[in-house]
């Protein structure tokens, strides 16, 4: 399975951390966010990394060159930062089949394999990880509206008045049908082509879309305090049962 990583963003809200490097190269717990992403995707079976670069792209290219841990990297260039659906279209000619998609500014310690398994088992056109966030934070994300059965009926990007606090997290598995949807997406109020709008188009066209509730945690590294929180979580992410067993063994 190929894996696409969207890493073209400038990260203006992360300044001064991104004055001399793109957002994906900001370090969390001693290594760039992109390294965390690549390691997880390779654990999930990625055989090729398709990395979309843009702002200060040469910093990424010089750092990773043409492979990571033996897995080849192909770079594509988003010349203007016009949204995630726009970025995704840069890899259309390189994608061969179903693929993983990860936003390159997220740190995950979660059930990503469940997303892959569900999409394969259900032969769905897309599957993605969702989580509940505090209501006051929901407007930062693509928000999922649901019916009375809990099924996702609509995805809305950064709504002023969120219909729910269930949001997309930045990890998906999708079929190439997503590219057709991306071509149909119209600019949002922010002037960007949103990936949530592409997912919404697939939903309304009757495509099979599965949403998997997150078990674990993730941090969207949008602000310096998000980076600090992710570092604390990674450094303290110890299974309490395992820690108790180790303590008992040492005694």
C-alpha positions in Angstrom: 0.0 0.0 0.0 1.3 3.5 -0.8 1.1 6.2 1.8 0.5 9.9 0.9 1.7 12.5 3.4 0.5 16.1 3.0 3.4 18.3 4.2 3.2 21.5 2.1 2.0 23.8 4.9 3.8 26.9 6.2 2.6 26.6 9.8 2.1 30.3 10.4 0.5 29.6 13.8 3.6 27.7 14.9 5.9 30.7 14.4 8.7 31.3 15.4 9.2 27.5 15.1 8.6 27.6 11.4 10.5 30.7 10.4 13.3 28.6 8.8 11.5 25.3 8.1 8.2 23.8 7.2 5.7 22.7 9.8 6.5 19.0 9.2 10.1 19.6 10.3 9.2 21.0 13.7 10.7 18.6 16.2 8.6 16.7 18.8 10.4 14.6 21.3 13.7 15.0 19.5 12.6 14.3 15.9 10.6 16.0 13.2 6.9 15.5 13.0 7.3 13.9 9.6 9.7 11.3 11.0 6.9 10.3 13.5 4.5 10.0 10.5 6.9 8.0 8.3 7.7 5.6 11.1 4.0 4.9 11.7 3.1 4.5 8.1 6.0 2.0 7.5 4.8 0.0 10.5 1.4 0.0 8.8 2.9 -1.5 5.7 3.6 1.5 3.5 5.8 0.4 0.5 6.2 3.9 -0.9 5.9 7.4 0.7 4.4 10.1 -1.6 5.2 13.4 0.1 3.5 16.6 -0.9 5.8 19.5 -0.2 5.5 23.3 -0.7 6.8 25.9 1.8 10.6 25.6 2.2 10.3 22.2 0.5 14.1 21.8 0.2 14.5 21.4 3.9 12.4 18.3 3.8 14.0 16.9 0.6 17.5 17.5 1.9 16.7 15.8 5.2 15.1 12.6 3.9 16.4 12.5 0.3 14.9 9.6 -1.7 14.1 7.1 1.0 13.3 6.5 4.7 14.3 3.3 6.4 14.6 1.7 3.0 11.2 2.8 1.8 11.3 5.0 -1.3 10.1 8.6 -1.2 8.5 10.4 -4.1 8.0 14.1 -3.8 5.3 16.2 -5.5 5.1 20.0 -5.2 2.0 22.1 -4.3 3.0 25.4 -5.7 0.2 27.3 -3.9 -1.2 26.4 -0.5 -4.8 26.1 -1.7 -6.1 23.4 0.7 -5.7 19.7 1.3 -7.8 18.6 -1.7 -5.7 20.7 -3.9 -2.5 19.2 -2.4 -3.8 15.7 -2.8 -4.4 16.1 -6.6 -0.6 16.6 -7.0 -0.1 12.8 -6.4 -3.0 11.7 -8.6 -0.7 10.4 -11.4 1.5 8.5 -8.9 -1.1 6.6 -7.0 -1.7 3.1 -8.2 -4.5 1.7 -6.0 -6.0 2.2 -2.5 -3.7 4.2 -0.3 -3.2 5.6 3.2 -3.4 9.4 3.6 -1.9 11.2 6.6 -1.7 14.9 7.4 2.0 15.6 8.1 1.3 17.8 11.1 -0.3 15.2 13.4 1.2 12.9 16.0 -0.8 9.7 16.5 -0.7 7.0 19.2 -4.0 5.4 18.1 -5.7 2.5 16.4 -4.7 3.4 12.8 -4.6 -0.3 11.7 -8.4 -0.5 12.5 -9.0 2.1 9.7 -7.1 0.0 7.2 -8.8 -3.2 8.2 -12.3 -1.7 8.0 -11.8 -0.2 4.6 -10.5 -3.5 3.3 -13.1 -5.7 4.9 -16.0 -3.5 3.9 -14.5 -2.6 0.5 -15.4 1.0 1.3 -14.4 3.9 -0.8 -12.9 5.6 2.2 -12.4 5.1 6.0 -11.2 7.6 8.4 -10.4 8.0 12.1 -12.7 10.4 14.1 -12.6 11.6 17.7 -14.7 13.7 20.1 -13.1 17.0 21.0 -14.2 19.7 23.4 -17.0 21.7 21.8 -15.0 24.9 21.8 -12.3 23.2 19.7 -14.5 21.6 17.1 -14.5 24.6 14.8 -10.7 24.0 14.2 -11.5 20.8 12.3 -13.6 19.0 9.7 -16.7 18.3 11.8 -18.9 15.2 11.2 -22.7 15.5 11.4 -24.5 12.3 12.3 -28.1 10.9 12.1 -30.0 9.4 15.0 -28.3 6.1 14.4 -24.8 7.6 14.8 -24.0 7.3 11.1 -22.0 10.1 9.5 -24.2 12.1 7.0 -22.1 15.1 6.3 -18.6 16.6 6.9 -18.2 20.4 7.3 -14.8 22.1 7.3 -14.2 24.5 10.2 -17.8 25.5 10.8 -18.5 28.6 12.9 -21.4 26.7 14.6 -20.4 23.0 14.7 -23.3 20.6 14.6 -21.3 18.1 16.7 -18.0 17.7 18.4 -17.0 14.6 16.4 -14.1 15.6 14.1 -11.9 14.1 11.5 -8.4 13.4 12.7 -6.1 13.4 9.7 -5.7 9.7 8.9 -7.6 8.0 6.1 -7.5 5.1 3.7 -9.1 5.9 0.4 -9.6 4.5 -3.1 -8.6 6.6 -6.2 -12.3 7.7 -6.3 -11.2 10.5 -4.0 -9.4 12.2 -6.9 -12.6 12.6 -8.9 -14.2 14.2 -5.8 -11.2 16.5 -5.3 -11.6 17.7 -8.9 -15.3 18.6 -8.2 -14.6 20.5 -4.9 -15.2 24.2 -5.1 -13.3 26.8 -3.0 -14.5 27.2 0.5 -15.2 30.5 2.3 -11.5 30.4 3.1 -10.6 30.2 -0.6 -9.3 26.6 -0.2 -10.2 23.3 -1.7 -11.0 21.2 1.5 -10.5 17.5 1.9 -13.6 17.4 4.1 -15.6 18.7 1.1 -14.2 15.8 -1.1 -15.2 13.3 1.6 -18.6 15.0 1.8 -19.1 14.6 -2.0 -18.3 10.9 -1.7 -20.9 10.6 1.0 -23.6 12.3 -1.0 -22.8 10.3 -4.1 -23.7 7.1 -2.3 -20.1 5.9 -1.8 -19.4 3.7 1.2 -17.6 5.7 3.8 -16.7 4.3 7.2 -15.7 6.3 10.3 -13.8 4.6 13.1 -13.8 6.0 16.6 -10.3 6.7 17.9 -8.8 4.5 20.6 -5.7 6.3 21.9 -4.7 9.9 21.2 -3.4 12.3 18.7 -2.1 15.8 18.6 -2.7 18.2 15.7 0.4 20.4 15.9 -1.1 23.7 15.1 0.3 25.9 17.8 3.6 25.8 19.9 1.6 24.6 22.9 0.3 21.6 20.8 3.9 20.6 20.2 4.6 20.8 24.0 1.6 18.7 24.8 2.6 16.0 22.3 6.1 15.9 23.7 4.7 15.4 27.2 2.3 12.6 26.0 5.1 10.8 24.1 7.5 10.9 27.0 4.8 9.8 29.4 3.0 7.3 27.2 3.6 4.2 29.3 1.0 1.4 29.7 0.1 1.6 33.4 -0.5 -2.2 33.6 3.0 -2.8 32.1 4.5 -0.3 34.5 2.9 -2.1 37.5 4.2 -5.4 36.2 7.7 -4.0 35.8 7.6 -2.5 39.3 6.4 -5.8 40.8 9.2 -7.7 39.0 11.8 -5.3 40.3 10.7 -5.8 43.9 
